[in-house]
């Protein structure tokens, strides 16, 4: 039988009413909206300066240092206070983007400048992302991590929804310089909020703890920690397999599905919006409820539903059926991602969480895009339906990992135990 980890009711308020968490959430949201505005400004600046090939080069450039340096960013987040890493990252991004805004205002941006900006931004992102993952257990209690995960997912959706229109408005009013300036200001807004966030220190090391390691030794120690952990190891492996199988279908495949069915740009917009709405609904559910029963089994069930919905997307002939399936896929994928993230955060030793987050993000940002060209070529050869069915069925491997772990099958989220009545 699954065992719920119950925690005596602490003095820490629920996450959605905790000023410390809300200040962090405000800073994180401002940073995410700034990310979206930056990417829009970067793409439009490249489009004005060169052709489609160069635009693709500029947009892809930031992914290289992000993937290469992410594991090192995880080591840094664990060696330092993650709040300080986030503060430094946002300050660097602010200075970088405002400098670019000034350069763009004075002259037409050259492709070499935009590529350089993308490379530097990607390198800074490699520090920012693991630190963001390592921070929640240091600002709230274990029983509130599910709510924080839901709030963080909602912030990501706000960034995706609010960023492009805001960036487009800035572009319309003042061109790329105004858009870059808007992104820089948003990064600057996150700094005073982060400065007020209180972070709990890690427990002091015991007398028999090993001496201070080198960064390389820290990285290897983190990888061994993931491999040996009975809960985190299967979660990371299953998440990587699921991302590799489904992410390409729900990104590249969705575009090609729309083209094959002839639904047009509006049809694609409806499908993507439905997926986003489903994901936002799951994030809101977790943020409000703060706890879901039988988390390990629900994790497997939500992945199964996502896979079935992905297979169905490749088979349905009607746009509105595809929209409904996309909403279902977004809802179940949101539940899977939120539970996976929350279980990792609650099970991880906080001293390792930066490295654990960096490994998770490398699988998402480094491995899953490798399947994009393969999926595109396969759809060109065999069509949408067989490829969607194959990718959906491939997630059986991830399900086998999840269900093959007794610890994961019995996993439960921590739950606050009510205070005894006087």
Helices and strands as residue ranges (DSSP letters): E 6-8, G 15-17, H 19-49, H 52-79, H 82-106, H 111-139, G 142-144, H 145-195, H 215-228, H 232-246, I 249-253, H 254-261, H 264-289, H 295-313, H 319-347, G 350-352, H 353-362, I 363-367, H 370-382, H 384-394, H 396-403, H 406-409, E 415-417
